[in-house]
């Protein structure tokens, strides 16, 4: 597997986990964005794997989902 493929796979699995947690908590993309202090289209774009996410925003998303960073990265 190439380095680029591995990075893409990690991003996909990470955002699948975010989507899974968001749906388990019955939180819309718009509500997650509001709770995290991010724009709703940003959440939409990252769940579609169209954007990279910085560490600060990953932390904001974890807090908005009320999970630890470890929980956010489970199965990634």
N, CA, C and O atoms as a Maestro MAE file, in Angstrom:
{
 s_m_m2io_version
 :::
 2.0.0
}

f_m_ct {
 s_m_title
 :::
 protein
 m_atom[304] {
  # First column is atom index #
  i_m_mmod_type
  r_m_x_coord
  r_m_y_coord
  r_m_z_coord
  i_m_residue_number
  s_m_chain_name
  s_m_pdb_residue_name
  s_m_pdb_atom_name
  i_m_atomic_number
  :::
  1 25 0.847 -1.178 0.000 1 A "UNK " " N  " 7
  2 3 0.000 0.000 0.000 1 A "UNK " " CA " 6
  3 2 0.892 1.242 0.000 1 A "UNK " " C  " 6
  4 15 1.831 1.329 0.791 1 A "UNK " " O  " 8
  5 25 0.612 2.178 -0.861 2 A "UNK " " N  " 7
  6 3 1.432 3.380 -0.942 2 A "UNK " " CA " 6
  7 2 1.137 4.300 0.234 2 A "UNK " " C  " 6
  8 15 0.105 4.180 0.895 2 A "UNK " " O  " 8
  9 25 2.058 5.214 0.480 3 A "UNK " " N  " 7
  10 3 1.897 6.178 1.572 3 A "UNK " " CA " 6
  11 2 0.638 7.016 1.368 3 A "UNK " " C  " 6
  12 15 -0.074 7.300 2.331 3 A "UNK " " O  " 8
  13 25 0.356 7.409 0.145 4 A "UNK " " N  " 7
  14 3 -0.833 8.216 -0.156 4 A "UNK " " CA " 6
  15 2 -2.098 7.402 0.118 4 A "UNK " " C  " 6
  16 15 -3.049 7.920 0.703 4 A "UNK " " O  " 8
  17 25 -2.119 6.154 -0.292 5 A "UNK " " N  " 7
  18 3 -3.282 5.301 -0.039 5 A "UNK " " CA " 6
  19 2 -3.499 5.110 1.451 5 A "UNK " " C  " 6
  20 15 -4.638 5.139 1.918 5 A "UNK " " O  " 8
  21 25 -2.414 4.913 2.210 6 A "UNK " " N  " 7
  22 3 -2.509 4.736 3.650 6 A "UNK " " CA " 6
  23 2 -3.082 5.988 4.301 6 A "UNK " " C  " 6
  24 15 -3.955 5.882 5.163 6 A "UNK " " O  " 8
  25 25 -2.615 7.165 3.912 7 A "UNK " " N  " 7
  26 3 -3.124 8.411 4.472 7 A "UNK " " CA " 6
  27 2 -4.595 8.589 4.153 7 A "UNK " " C  " 6
  28 15 -5.365 9.020 5.011 7 A "UNK " " O  " 8
  29 25 -4.995 8.266 2.939 8 A "UNK " " N  " 7
  30 3 -6.393 8.385 2.546 8 A "UNK " " CA " 6
  31 2 -7.238 7.414 3.363 8 A "UNK " " C  " 6
  32 15 -8.317 7.779 3.830 8 A "UNK " " O  " 8
  33 25 -6.768 6.199 3.540 9 A "UNK " " N  " 7
  34 3 -7.486 5.196 4.315 9 A "UNK " " CA " 6
  35 2 -7.667 5.654 5.761 9 A "UNK " " C  " 6
  36 15 -8.745 5.477 6.329 9 A "UNK " " O  " 8
  37 25 -6.651 6.227 6.354 10 A "UNK " " N  " 7
  38 3 -6.734 6.724 7.731 10 A "UNK " " CA " 6
  39 2 -7.783 7.824 7.828 10 A "UNK " " C  " 6
  40 15 -8.585 7.835 8.761 10 A "UNK " " O  " 8
  41 25 -7.783 8.742 6.878 11 A "UNK " " N  " 7
  42 3 -8.773 9.825 6.893 11 A "UNK " " CA " 6
  43 2 -10.186 9.277 6.765 11 A "UNK " " C  " 6
  44 15 -11.093 9.716 7.472 11 A "UNK " " O  " 8
  45 25 -10.372 8.330 5.872 12 A "UNK " " N  " 7
  46 3 -11.705 7.756 5.661 12 A "UNK " " CA " 6
  47 2 -12.183 7.059 6.930 12 A "UNK " " C  " 6
  48 15 -13.316 7.264 7.366 12 A "UNK " " O  " 8
  49 25 -11.324 6.240 7.521 13 A "UNK " " N  " 7
  50 3 -11.718 5.534 8.731 13 A "UNK " " CA " 6
  51 2 -11.976 6.496 9.880 13 A "UNK " " C  " 6
  52 15 -12.891 6.271 10.673 13 A "UNK " " O  " 8
  53 25 -11.196 7.556 9.987 14 A "UNK " " N  " 7
  54 3 -11.405 8.547 11.043 14 A "UNK " " CA " 6
  55 2 -12.764 9.219 10.878 14 A "UNK " " C  " 6
  56 15 -13.525 9.314 11.841 14 A "UNK " " O  " 8
  57 25 -13.074 9.679 9.685 15 A "UNK " " N  " 7
  58 3 -14.339 10.384 9.491 15 A "UNK " " CA " 6
  59 2 -15.536 9.452 9.530 15 A "UNK " " C  " 6
  60 15 -16.643 9.888 9.845 15 A "UNK " " O  " 8
  61 25 -15.340 8.187 9.220 16 A "UNK " " N  " 7
  62 3 -16.420 7.221 9.422 16 A "UNK " " CA " 6
  63 2 -16.713 7.092 10.920 16 A "UNK " " C  " 6
  64 15 -17.867 6.966 11.330 16 A "UNK " " O  " 8
  65 25 -15.656 7.125 11.722 17 A "UNK " " N  " 7
  66 3 -15.831 7.065 13.181 17 A "UNK " " CA " 6
  67 2 -16.553 8.308 13.691 17 A "UNK " " C  " 6
  68 15 -17.450 8.196 14.526 17 A "UNK " " O  " 8
  69 25 -16.183 9.477 13.210 18 A "UNK " " N  " 7
  70 3 -16.863 10.708 13.613 18 A "UNK " " CA " 6
  71 2 -18.340 10.619 13.249 18 A "UNK " " C  " 6
  72 15 -19.204 10.934 14.067 18 A "UNK " " O  " 8
  73 25 -18.625 10.198 12.042 19 A "UNK " " N  " 7
  74 3 -20.019 10.074 11.596 19 A "UNK " " CA " 6
  75 2 -20.774 9.068 12.464 19 A "UNK " " C  " 6
  76 15 -21.919 9.309 12.844 19 A "UNK " " O  " 8
  77 25 -20.133 7.944 12.774 20 A "UNK " " N  " 7
  78 3 -20.755 6.921 13.611 20 A "UNK " " CA " 6
  79 2 -21.112 7.493 14.984 20 A "UNK " " C  " 6
  80 15 -22.236 7.318 15.456 20 A "UNK " " O  " 8
  81 25 -20.171 8.168 15.617 21 A "UNK " " N  " 7
  82 3 -20.427 8.750 16.936 21 A "UNK " " CA " 6
  83 2 -21.504 9.827 16.872 21 A "UNK " " C  " 6
  84 15 -22.362 9.910 17.751 21 A "UNK " " O  " 8
  85 25 -21.454 10.643 15.836 22 A "UNK " " N  " 7
  86 3 -22.439 11.709 15.673 22 A "UNK " " CA " 6
  87 2 -23.844 11.124 15.549 22 A "UNK " " C  " 6
  88 15 -24.784 11.608 16.180 22 A "UNK " " O  " 8
  89 25 -23.976 10.102 14.751 23 A "UNK " " N  " 7
  90 3 -25.293 9.488 14.549 23 A "UNK " " CA " 6
  91 2 -25.766 8.743 15.797 23 A "UNK " " C  " 6
  92 15 -26.959 8.747 16.102 23 A "UNK " " O  " 8
  93 25 -24.845 8.105 16.520 24 A "UNK " " N  " 7
  94 3 -25.213 7.419 17.762 24 A "UNK " " CA " 6
  95 2 -25.801 8.400 18.775 24 A "UNK " " C  " 6
  96 15 -26.680 8.047 19.561 24 A "UNK " " O  " 8
  97 25 -25.307 9.624 18.742 25 A "UNK " " N  " 7
  98 3 -25.766 10.643 19.683 25 A "UNK " " CA " 6
  99 2 -26.918 11.482 19.113 25 A "UNK " " C  " 6
  100 15 -27.367 12.448 19.729 25 A "UNK " " O  " 8
  101 25 -27.378 11.089 17.931 26 A "UNK " " N  " 7
  102 3 -28.486 11.795 17.271 26 A "UNK " " CA " 6
  103 2 -28.188 13.289 17.107 26 A "UNK " " C  " 6
  104 15 -29.039 14.138 17.369 26 A "UNK " " O  " 8
  105 25 -26.962 13.588 16.667 27 A "UNK " " N  " 7
  106 3 -26.548 14.975 16.444 27 A "UNK " " CA " 6
  107 2 -26.426 15.197 14.941 27 A "UNK " " C  " 6
  108 15 -25.763 14.422 14.252 27 A "UNK " " O  " 8
  109 25 -27.054 16.235 14.434 28 A "UNK " " N  " 7
  110 3 -26.937 16.569 13.019 28 A "UNK " " CA " 6
  111 2 -25.558 17.159 12.749 28 A "UNK " " C  " 6
  112 15 -24.846 17.553 13.673 28 A "UNK " " O  " 8
  113 25 -25.195 17.213 11.483 29 A "UNK " " N  " 7
  114 3 -23.936 17.865 11.111 29 A "UNK " " CA " 6
  115 2 -23.962 19.328 11.531 29 A "UNK " " C  " 6
  116 15 -22.962 19.862 12.012 29 A "UNK " " O  " 8
  117 25 -25.092 19.963 11.350 30 A "UNK " " N  " 7
  118 3 -25.219 21.371 11.713 30 A "UNK " " CA " 6
  119 2 -25.047 21.572 13.219 30 A "UNK " " C  " 6
  120 15 -24.365 22.503 13.648 30 A "UNK " " O  " 8
  121 25 -25.662 20.707 14.015 31 A "UNK " " N  " 7
  122 3 -25.547 20.803 15.471 31 A "UNK " " CA " 6
  123 2 -24.118 20.520 15.915 31 A "UNK " " C  " 6
  124 15 -23.598 21.207 16.794 31 A "UNK " " O  " 8
  125 25 -23.474 19.516 15.316 32 A "UNK " " N  " 7
  126 3 -22.083 19.228 15.654 32 A "UNK " " CA " 6
  127 2 -21.206 20.433 15.360 32 A "UNK " " C  " 6
  128 15 -20.349 20.796 16.167 32 A "UNK " " O  " 8
  129 25 -21.418 21.048 14.217 33 A "UNK " " N  " 7
  130 3 -20.645 22.237 13.863 33 A "UNK " " CA " 6
  131 2 -20.852 23.336 14.900 33 A "UNK " " C  " 6
  132 15 -19.895 23.981 15.329 33 A "UNK " " O  " 8
  133 25 -22.095 23.543 15.295 34 A "UNK " " N  " 7
  134 3 -22.410 24.575 16.285 34 A "UNK " " CA " 6
  135 2 -21.725 24.258 17.622 34 A "UNK " " C  " 6
  136 15 -21.115 25.139 18.227 34 A "UNK " " O  " 8
  137 25 -21.823 23.022 18.076 35 A "UNK " " N  " 7
  138 3 -21.214 22.627 19.344 35 A "UNK " " CA " 6
  139 2 -19.688 22.753 19.311 35 A "UNK " " C  " 6
  140 15 -19.060 23.076 20.320 35 A "UNK " " O  " 8
  141 25 -19.104 22.496 18.143 36 A "UNK " " N  " 7
  142 3 -17.644 22.538 17.998 36 A "UNK " " CA " 6
  143 2 -17.133 23.932 17.646 36 A "UNK " " C  " 6
  144 15 -15.924 24.161 17.645 36 A "UNK " " O  " 8
  145 25 -18.033 24.863 17.348 37 A "UNK " " N  " 7
  146 3 -17.595 26.204 16.949 37 A "UNK " " CA " 6
  147 2 -17.017 26.228 15.551 37 A "UNK " " C  " 6
  148 15 -16.131 27.028 15.250 37 A "UNK " " O  " 8
  149 25 -17.521 25.347 14.693 38 A "UNK " " N  " 7
  150 3 -17.047 25.259 13.311 38 A "UNK " " CA " 6
  151 2 -18.210 25.535 12.362 38 A "UNK " " C  " 6
  152 15 -19.368 25.525 12.782 38 A "UNK " " O  " 8
  153 25 -17.918 25.777 11.112 39 A "UNK " " N  " 7
  154 3 -18.970 26.030 10.129 39 A "UNK " " CA " 6
  155 2 -19.589 24.713 9.696 39 A "UNK " " C  " 6
  156 15 -18.888 23.709 9.575 39 A "UNK " " O  " 8
  157 25 -20.901 24.706 9.460 40 A "UNK " " N  " 7
  158 3 -21.605 23.467 9.107 40 A "UNK " " CA " 6
  159 2 -21.078 22.855 7.807 40 A "UNK " " C  " 6
  160 15 -21.034 21.631 7.683 40 A "UNK " " O  " 8
  161 25 -20.680 23.673 6.849 41 A "UNK " " N  " 7
  162 3 -20.159 23.107 5.607 41 A "UNK " " CA " 6
  163 2 -18.792 22.455 5.821 41 A "UNK " " C  " 6
  164 15 -18.399 21.568 5.063 41 A "UNK " " O  " 8
  165 25 -18.070 22.894 6.852 42 A "UNK " " N  " 7
  166 3 -16.788 22.274 7.189 42 A "UNK " " CA " 6
  167 2 -17.019 20.825 7.637 42 A "UNK " " C  " 6
  168 15 -16.319 19.917 7.191 42 A "UNK " " O  " 8
  169 25 -17.989 20.617 8.508 43 A "UNK " " N  " 7
  170 3 -18.319 19.266 8.961 43 A "UNK " " CA " 6
  171 2 -18.793 18.425 7.784 43 A "UNK " " C  " 6
  172 15 -18.387 17.271 7.640 43 A "UNK " " O  " 8
  173 25 -19.630 18.982 6.961 44 A "UNK " " N  " 7
  174 3 -20.132 18.271 5.782 44 A "UNK " " CA " 6
  175 2 -18.974 17.859 4.883 44 A "UNK " " C  " 6
  176 15 -18.919 16.720 4.419 44 A "UNK " " O  " 8
  177 25 -18.053 18.777 4.638 45 A "UNK " " N  " 7
  178 3 -16.907 18.491 3.765 45 A "UNK " " CA " 6
  179 2 -15.975 17.436 4.351 45 A "UNK " " C  " 6
  180 15 -15.463 16.590 3.618 45 A "UNK " " O  " 8
  181 25 -15.750 17.475 5.651 46 A "UNK " " N  " 7
  182 3 -14.832 16.485 6.208 46 A "UNK " " CA " 6
  183 2 -15.470 15.108 6.272 46 A "UNK " " C  " 6
  184 15 -14.777 14.099 6.136 46 A "UNK " " O  " 8
  185 25 -16.774 15.051 6.475 47 A "UNK " " N  " 7
  186 3 -17.431 13.738 6.447 47 A "UNK " " CA " 6
  187 2 -17.461 13.157 5.039 47 A "UNK " " C  " 6
  188 15 -17.626 11.949 4.866 47 A "UNK " " O  " 8
  189 25 -17.306 13.989 4.063 48 A "UNK " " N  " 7
  190 3 -17.217 13.512 2.668 48 A "UNK " " CA " 6
  191 2 -15.760 13.346 2.244 48 A "UNK " " C  " 6
  192 15 -15.480 13.112 1.068 48 A "UNK " " O  " 8
  193 25 -14.828 13.467 3.196 49 A "UNK " " N  " 7
  194 3 -13.395 13.286 2.984 49 A "UNK " " CA " 6
  195 2 -12.815 14.305 2.013 49 A "UNK " " C  " 6
  196 15 -11.836 14.022 1.323 49 A "UNK " " O  " 8
  197 25 -13.416 15.485 1.959 50 A "UNK " " N  " 7
  198 3 -12.944 16.522 1.041 50 A "UNK " " CA " 6
  199 2 -12.014 17.523 1.713 50 A "UNK " " C  " 6
  200 15 -11.420 18.361 1.034 50 A "UNK " " O  " 8
  201 25 -11.880 17.452 3.025 51 A "UNK " " N  " 7
  202 3 -11.016 18.387 3.742 51 A "UNK " " CA " 6
  203 2 -10.134 17.627 4.722 51 A "UNK " " C  " 6
  204 15 -10.525 16.596 5.269 51 A "UNK " " O  " 8
  205 25 -8.952 18.154 4.927 52 A "UNK " " N  " 7
  206 3 -8.097 17.682 6.007 52 A "UNK " " CA " 6
  207 2 -8.463 18.462 7.255 52 A "UNK " " C  " 6
  208 15 -8.965 19.582 7.170 52 A "UNK " " O  " 8
  209 25 -8.215 17.879 8.398 53 A "UNK " " N  " 7
  210 3 -8.593 18.507 9.655 53 A "UNK " " CA " 6
  211 2 -7.360 18.719 10.506 53 A "UNK " " C  " 6
  212 15 -6.527 17.823 10.644 53 A "UNK " " O  " 8
  213 25 -7.243 19.910 11.079 54 A "UNK " " N  " 7
  214 3 -6.108 20.181 11.953 54 A "UNK " " CA " 6
  215 2 -6.386 19.607 13.344 54 A "UNK " " C  " 6
  216 15 -7.533 19.324 13.693 54 A "UNK " " O  " 8
  217 25 -5.342 19.444 14.116 55 A "UNK " " N  " 7
  218 3 -5.461 18.848 15.446 55 A "UNK " " CA " 6
  219 2 -6.391 19.644 16.360 55 A "UNK " " C  " 6
  220 15 -7.133 19.062 17.152 55 A "UNK " " O  " 8
  221 25 -6.352 20.956 16.253 56 A "UNK " " N  " 7
  222 3 -7.224 21.781 17.092 56 A "UNK " " CA " 6
  223 2 -8.695 21.491 16.807 56 A "UNK " " C  " 6
  224 15 -9.507 21.430 17.730 56 A "UNK " " O  " 8
  225 25 -9.036 21.315 15.545 57 A "UNK " " N  " 7
  226 3 -10.427 21.040 15.189 57 A "UNK " " CA " 6
  227 2 -10.833 19.612 15.559 57 A "UNK " " C  " 6
  228 15 -11.997 19.363 15.873 57 A "UNK " " O  " 8
  229 25 -9.896 18.686 15.526 58 A "UNK " " N  " 7
  230 3 -10.191 17.328 15.987 58 A "UNK " " CA " 6
  231 2 -10.552 17.375 17.469 58 A "UNK " " C  " 6
  232 15 -11.494 16.712 17.904 58 A "UNK " " O  " 8
  233 25 -9.811 18.149 18.232 59 A "UNK " " N  " 7
  234 3 -10.110 18.293 19.661 59 A "UNK " " CA " 6
  235 2 -11.483 18.945 19.874 59 A "UNK " " C  " 6
  236 15 -12.236 18.523 20.752 59 A "UNK " " O  " 8
  237 25 -11.807 19.955 19.089 60 A "UNK " " N  " 7
  238 3 -13.122 20.608 19.193 60 A "UNK " " CA " 6
  239 2 -14.247 19.620 18.887 60 A "UNK " " C  " 6
  240 15 -15.279 19.620 19.558 60 A "UNK " " O  " 8
  241 25 -14.044 18.790 17.885 61 A "UNK " " N  " 7
  242 3 -15.060 17.804 17.506 61 A "UNK " " CA " 6
  243 2 -15.222 16.762 18.606 61 A "UNK " " C  " 6
  244 15 -16.344 16.364 18.916 61 A "UNK " " O  " 8
  245 25 -14.116 16.314 19.200 62 A "UNK " " N  " 7
  246 3 -14.195 15.353 20.303 62 A "UNK " " CA " 6
  247 2 -14.983 15.942 21.469 62 A "UNK " " C  " 6
  248 15 -15.842 15.272 22.043 62 A "UNK " " O  " 8
  249 25 -14.695 17.181 21.815 63 A "UNK " " N  " 7
  250 3 -15.421 17.831 22.912 63 A "UNK " " CA " 6
  251 2 -16.899 17.983 22.568 63 A "UNK " " C  " 6
  252 15 -17.757 17.767 23.423 63 A "UNK " " O  " 8
  253 25 -17.202 18.349 21.340 64 A "UNK " " N  " 7
  254 3 -18.589 18.528 20.919 64 A "UNK " " CA " 6
  255 2 -19.351 17.209 20.969 64 A "UNK " " C  " 6
  256 15 -20.547 17.192 21.258 64 A "UNK " " O  " 8
  257 25 -18.663 16.104 20.689 65 A "UNK " " N  " 7
  258 3 -19.285 14.782 20.754 65 A "UNK " " CA " 6
  259 2 -19.247 14.197 22.165 65 A "UNK " " C  " 6
  260 15 -19.807 13.133 22.425 65 A "UNK " " O  " 8
  261 25 -18.574 14.914 23.073 66 A "UNK " " N  " 7
  262 3 -18.429 14.478 24.467 66 A "UNK " " CA " 6
  263 2 -17.749 13.120 24.555 66 A "UNK " " C  " 6
  264 15 -18.197 12.225 25.272 66 A "UNK " " O  " 8
  265 25 -16.651 12.989 23.805 67 A "UNK " " N  " 7
  266 3 -15.835 11.775 23.838 67 A "UNK " " CA " 6
  267 2 -14.371 12.180 24.004 67 A "UNK " " C  " 6
  268 15 -13.990 13.316 23.721 67 A "UNK " " O  " 8
  269 25 -13.569 11.239 24.461 68 A "UNK " " N  " 7
  270 3 -12.130 11.499 24.566 68 A "UNK " " CA " 6
  271 2 -11.509 11.408 23.165 68 A "UNK " " C  " 6
  272 15 -12.109 10.872 22.233 68 A "UNK " " O  " 8
  273 25 -10.313 11.938 23.051 69 A "UNK " " N  " 7
  274 3 -9.598 11.794 21.780 69 A "UNK " " CA " 6
  275 2 -9.349 10.314 21.488 69 A "UNK " " C  " 6
  276 15 -9.412 9.889 20.335 69 A "UNK " " O  " 8
  277 25 -9.071 9.540 22.521 70 A "UNK " " N  " 7
  278 3 -8.873 8.103 22.327 70 A "UNK " " CA " 6
  279 2 -10.133 7.466 21.743 70 A "UNK " " C  " 6
  280 15 -10.053 6.681 20.798 70 A "UNK " " O  " 8
  281 25 -11.288 7.802 22.301 71 A "UNK " " N  " 7
  282 3 -12.546 7.250 21.776 71 A "UNK " " CA " 6
  283 2 -12.785 7.659 20.328 71 A "UNK " " C  " 6
  284 15 -13.326 6.891 19.532 71 A "UNK " " O  " 8
  285 25 -12.378 8.866 20.005 72 A "UNK " " N  " 7
  286 3 -12.555 9.363 18.658 72 A "UNK " " CA " 6
  287 2 -11.697 8.588 17.666 72 A "UNK " " C  " 6
  288 15 -12.054 8.460 16.495 72 A "UNK " " O  " 8
  289 25 -10.567 8.073 18.137 73 A "UNK " " N  " 7
  290 3 -9.662 7.349 17.253 73 A "UNK " " CA " 6
  291 2 -9.788 5.832 17.356 73 A "UNK " " C  " 6
  292 15 -9.032 5.111 16.705 73 A "UNK " " O  " 8
  293 25 -10.726 5.334 18.160 74 A "UNK " " N  " 7
  294 3 -10.930 3.885 18.222 74 A "UNK " " CA " 6
  295 2 -11.276 3.376 16.829 74 A "UNK " " C  " 6
  296 15 -12.055 3.997 16.106 74 A "UNK " " O  " 8
  297 25 -10.700 2.261 16.468 75 A "UNK " " N  " 7
  298 3 -10.928 1.593 15.184 75 A "UNK " " CA " 6
  299 2 -10.351 2.343 13.989 75 A "UNK " " C  " 6
  300 15 -10.670 2.007 12.848 75 A "UNK " " O  " 8
  301 25 -9.518 3.341 14.216 76 A "UNK " " N  " 7
  302 3 -8.946 4.078 13.083 76 A "UNK " " CA " 6
  303 2 -7.644 3.451 12.686 76 A "UNK " " C  " 6
  304 15 -6.994 3.918 11.750 76 A "UNK " " O  " 8
  :::
 }
 m_bond[303] {
  # First column is bond index #
  i_m_from
  i_m_to
  i_m_order
  :::
  1 1 2 1
  2 2 3 1
  3 3 4 2
  4 3 5 1
  5 5 6 1
  6 6 7 1
  7 7 8 2
  8 7 9 1
  9 9 10 1
  10 10 11 1
  11 11 12 2
  12 11 13 1
  13 13 14 1
  14 14 15 1
  15 15 16 2
  16 15 17 1
  17 17 18 1
  18 18 19 1
  19 19 20 2
  20 19 21 1
  21 21 22 1
  22 22 23 1
  23 23 24 2
  24 23 25 1
  25 25 26 1
  26 26 27 1
  27 27 28 2
  28 27 29 1
  29 29 30 1
  30 30 31 1
  31 31 32 2
  32 31 33 1
  33 33 34 1
  34 34 35 1
  35 35 36 2
  36 35 37 1
  37 37 38 1
  38 38 39 1
  39 39 40 2
  40 39 41 1
  41 41 42 1
  42 42 43 1
  43 43 44 2
  44 43 45 1
  45 45 46 1
  46 46 47 1
  47 47 48 2
  48 47 49 1
  49 49 50 1
  50 50 51 1
  51 51 52 2
  52 51 53 1
  53 53 54 1
  54 54 55 1
  55 55 56 2
  56 55 57 1
  57 57 58 1
  58 58 59 1
  59 59 60 2
  60 59 61 1
  61 61 62 1
  62 62 63 1
  63 63 64 2
  64 63 65 1
  65 65 66 1
  66 66 67 1
  67 67 68 2
  68 67 69 1
  69 69 70 1
  70 70 71 1
  71 71 72 2
  72 71 73 1
  73 73 74 1
  74 74 75 1
  75 75 76 2
  76 75 77 1
  77 77 78 1
  78 78 79 1
  79 79 80 2
  80 79 81 1
  81 81 82 1
  82 82 83 1
  83 83 84 2
  84 83 85 1
  85 85 86 1
  86 86 87 1
  87 87 88 2
  88 87 89 1
  89 89 90 1
  90 90 91 1
  91 91 92 2
  92 91 93 1
  93 93 94 1
  94 94 95 1
  95 95 96 2
  96 95 97 1
  97 97 98 1
  98 98 99 1
  99 99 100 2
  100 99 101 1
  101 101 102 1
  102 102 103 1
  103 103 104 2
  104 103 105 1
  105 105 106 1
  106 106 107 1
  107 107 108 2
  108 107 109 1
  109 109 110 1
  110 110 111 1
  111 111 112 2
  112 111 113 1
  113 113 114 1
  114 114 115 1
  115 115 116 2
  116 115 117 1
  117 117 118 1
  118 118 119 1
  119 119 120 2
  120 119 121 1
  121 121 122 1
  122 122 123 1
  123 123 124 2
  124 123 125 1
  125 125 126 1
  126 126 127 1
  127 127 128 2
  128 127 129 1
  129 129 130 1
  130 130 131 1
  131 131 132 2
  132 131 133 1
  133 133 134 1
  134 134 135 1
  135 135 136 2
  136 135 137 1
  137 137 138 1
  138 138 139 1
  139 139 140 2
  140 139 141 1
  141 141 142 1
  142 142 143 1
  143 143 144 2
  144 143 145 1
  145 145 146 1
  146 146 147 1
  147 147 148 2
  148 147 149 1
  149 149 150 1
  150 150 151 1
  151 151 152 2
  152 151 153 1
  153 153 154 1
  154 154 155 1
  155 155 156 2
  156 155 157 1
  157 157 158 1
  158 158 159 1
  159 159 160 2
  160 159 161 1
  161 161 162 1
  162 162 163 1
  163 163 164 2
  164 163 165 1
  165 165 166 1
  166 166 167 1
  167 167 168 2
  168 167 169 1
  169 169 170 1
  170 170 171 1
  171 171 172 2
  172 171 173 1
  173 173 174 1
  174 174 175 1
  175 175 176 2
  176 175 177 1
  177 177 178 1
  178 178 179 1
  179 179 180 2
  180 179 181 1
  181 181 182 1
  182 182 183 1
  183 183 184 2
  184 183 185 1
  185 185 186 1
  186 186 187 1
  187 187 188 2
  188 187 189 1
  189 189 190 1
  190 190 191 1
  191 191 192 2
  192 191 193 1
  193 193 194 1
  194 194 195 1
  195 195 196 2
  196 195 197 1
  197 197 198 1
  198 198 199 1
  199 199 200 2
  200 199 201 1
  201 201 202 1
  202 202 203 1
  203 203 204 2
  204 203 205 1
  205 205 206 1
  206 206 207 1
  207 207 208 2
  208 207 209 1
  209 209 210 1
  210 210 211 1
  211 211 212 2
  212 211 213 1
  213 213 214 1
  214 214 215 1
  215 215 216 2
  216 215 217 1
  217 217 218 1
  218 218 219 1
  219 219 220 2
  220 219 221 1
  221 221 222 1
  222 222 223 1
  223 223 224 2
  224 223 225 1
  225 225 226 1
  226 226 227 1
  227 227 228 2
  228 227 229 1
  229 229 230 1
  230 230 231 1
  231 231 232 2
  232 231 233 1
  233 233 234 1
  234 234 235 1
  235 235 236 2
  236 235 237 1
  237 237 238 1
  238 238 239 1
  239 239 240 2
  240 239 241 1
  241 241 242 1
  242 242 243 1
  243 243 244 2
  244 243 245 1
  245 245 246 1
  246 246 247 1
  247 247 248 2
  248 247 249 1
  249 249 250 1
  250 250 251 1
  251 251 252 2
  252 251 253 1
  253 253 254 1
  254 254 255 1
  255 255 256 2
  256 255 257 1
  257 257 258 1
  258 258 259 1
  259 259 260 2
  260 259 261 1
  261 261 262 1
  262 262 263 1
  263 263 264 2
  264 263 265 1
  265 265 266 1
  266 266 267 1
  267 267 268 2
  268 267 269 1
  269 269 270 1
  270 270 271 1
  271 271 272 2
  272 271 273 1
  273 273 274 1
  274 274 275 1
  275 275 276 2
  276 275 277 1
  277 277 278 1
  278 278 279 1
  279 279 280 2
  280 279 281 1
  281 281 282 1
  282 282 283 1
  283 283 284 2
  284 283 285 1
  285 285 286 1
  286 286 287 1
  287 287 288 2
  288 287 289 1
  289 289 290 1
  290 290 291 1
  291 291 292 2
  292 291 293 1
  293 293 294 1
  294 294 295 1
  295 295 296 2
  296 295 297 1
  297 297 298 1
  298 298 299 1
  299 299 300 2
  300 299 301 1
  301 301 302 1
  302 302 303 1
  303 303 304 2
  :::
 }
}
